[in-house]
Amino acid sequence: MNDYSKATELLYTGLTAGGMDFGNPLTIPYYGTTAFKAGTVAEMQEVARDRFSYCRFSQPNREVLAQMVSFLEEGEKSLIFSSGMGAIMTTLMTLLAPGDAVLCNSNIYGETFLIMTDILPKFGVRVDMVDFCDNEAAAAALRPETKLIYTEVCANPVHKMADIPFLAKLAHGNDALLMVDNTFTTPVAIRPITFGADIVINSLTKFMNGLSDAIEGSITASAEIIKKLEYTQPLFGTAGDPYAAWTMYKNFGTMDLRVRRQQLNAARLAEALEKHPQILKVNHPSLESFPQKALAEKLFKNKETMSGMLSIVLPEGEDGRAPMVYVDQFTKALRFVRFAGTMGGIHTTITNPVTSSHCDVPDDKRRAMGITPGMIRISCGIEDTDDLIREFEQALDAIER
Ligand SMILES: Cc1ncc(COP(=O)(O)O)c(C=O)c1O
């Protein structure tokens, strides 16, 4: 079926798994069993090797979802984990050993940052954190013992981008692997493996599932790397929940429709809000003002398929009032957009990074990252684009200066 679009082919991916055709149903049922039985010792051995035996090791609904993720990311194989963090932690603990070094983008998700700075050093792994907006700084930080380079495509909440093809060459020249977190951008916008990445992690919990009703993570890589993870995943107990995998299988059918609308909404909203007098700055890779515009054009297909996220910055209070007063006035004036500590769902949500994701980072460091108290991070849903623009414009108009 390889002359159809990815959106069409995804609907017909994952219809068999582990030698089962599931009796040919139109949609795959949920397998609510922790184990599969066998009639003989030989059959049990065969089941354990090639099919499904106990659900911490392998499970049909997880396997179906893994096939869909491999198809989307254009990778050889995938594994489904209990969460994005489960996927990241299991992979790092499997591939790294004491004495190894990791070169990591300093612009990354807060909890990945903590794994790098708090957890890995306890196991004898050195981590060099560098701002990957600067390719030369990244190259200069490489060590002979660097075994893995880690980055996101676009980092929360300012959208700082990493040059994936450059980092892939850097990694491979050092016999190291490039691991990329594609959660923000999704395979609808970019497939890092096609730019040279070796391992792609997704928090499926966000845009890819999109309905805010299940948590899972995925790793996509070569069969050789996945084989190593197939050994450790059951030992660490980080395999994805089968019911969540089934939920996601159903929600993946509408992923292309949803995520394209979310990314279009973000680009249009960014363009409209940049013109609003109450706004100091808008961060989205589709904008002419985006500092890494050339890199965005190199990595993404077009302006409307980049990212469903954006951030806006409200000015600080000139009259001595804390910026939070303006943030609160703005938030109270929103009619349907909700304040929520997640992203990627079909309903547009906002957060205030200084009181959520970056609350533990000192103010001067936050400001150096472009994050001020008046920043609002927006995760676009699938609402009508004009309604969404009107919703934000009227809330900005409600700020009293
Ligand atoms: C970029 C990124 N990576 C990984 C994760 C972790 O995902 P999960 O919450 O599924 O563990 C998140 C969560 O927000 C994220 O934003």
The ligand as a Gaussian input file, in Angstrom:
#p B3LYP/6-31G(d) Opt

LIG

0 1
 C        8.725000      16.909000      25.555000
 C        8.238000      15.906000      26.540000
 N        8.859000      14.717000      26.631000
 C        8.457000      13.780000      27.512000
 C        7.390000      14.011000      28.357000
 C        6.981000      12.952000      29.352000
 O        5.822000      12.345000      28.928000
 P        4.828000      11.517000      29.916000
 O        4.071000      12.533000      30.713000
 O        4.006000      10.701000      28.978000
 O        5.716000      10.685000      30.780000
 C        6.715000      15.220000      28.298000
 C        5.576000      15.494000      29.183000
 O        4.990000      16.563000      29.181000
 C        7.151000      16.206000      27.360000
 O        6.549000      17.403000      27.274000

